[in-house]
Amino acid sequence: HRVIRGQGQMCIRGIFGWCGGRGMSRAAPFSGPARSSVTGGYHRAPATNRGAKQRLDRRRQQKEKIMKKSEGLDTIIFLGLMPKIELINYLKNALVSLIPLDDTPMLSTSSPNKLFESMAAAVPVIQTTNGWIKEMLEKSHSGFTVSPTNENELFDQLIFLADNEIESKEIGKRGFEFARSNFDKNILAEVMIKAIEN
């Protein structure tokens, strides 16, 4: 991806990943000459109704389209299935983690693993839903919500993060601290126990 900015241009380096099931992920890192990294992804949604199945089919078609367009390019390498533990090294070196989901009521309630992995890696998040994730990112100041249909909003946030490396790291740290104090399994277990007791 290239973001044209004035006379110059910024190449964004990153990872597109999608769920492979059974603790495995597929990753397709790509890079350009710039220093920045971006992480994006496809998520497997349960096909519980016709609409969900159609969205899943669209995502598969998008993945196949990206793979086909990248054939012969030396800036895109498909790594295939890998244990998620290995994928984390790519994530930790990313400038941002993209969570591009359709803004639908179902997906607005979703909790993608990538969100928690990104926050644990202290990586800022850019996502596209208007549910609880948007509220949490606003509360924790650990990322941004952009329109799923307005690519300029996405480019503006990517350029901001690439141009403001110190602020970008601070945003990631705030996400890490928020995750540590709100999503730790022991804290969540206590919340659950209290809810059951009451």
Secondary structure as UniProt FT lines:
FT   STRAND          2..5
FT   TURN            6..7
FT   STRAND          8..11
FT   STRAND          13..21
FT   TURN            22..23
FT   STRAND          24..30
FT   STRAND          37..42
FT   HELIX           50..70
FT   TURN            71..72
FT   TURN            74..75
FT   STRAND          80..83
FT   HELIX           84..92
FT   STRAND          96..99
FT   HELIX           105..108
FT   HELIX           113..120
FT   TURN            121..122
FT   STRAND          125..127
FT   HELIX           132..140
FT   STRAND          143..145
FT   TURN            148..149
FT   HELIX           151..163
FT   HELIX           165..182
FT   HELIX           185..197
//
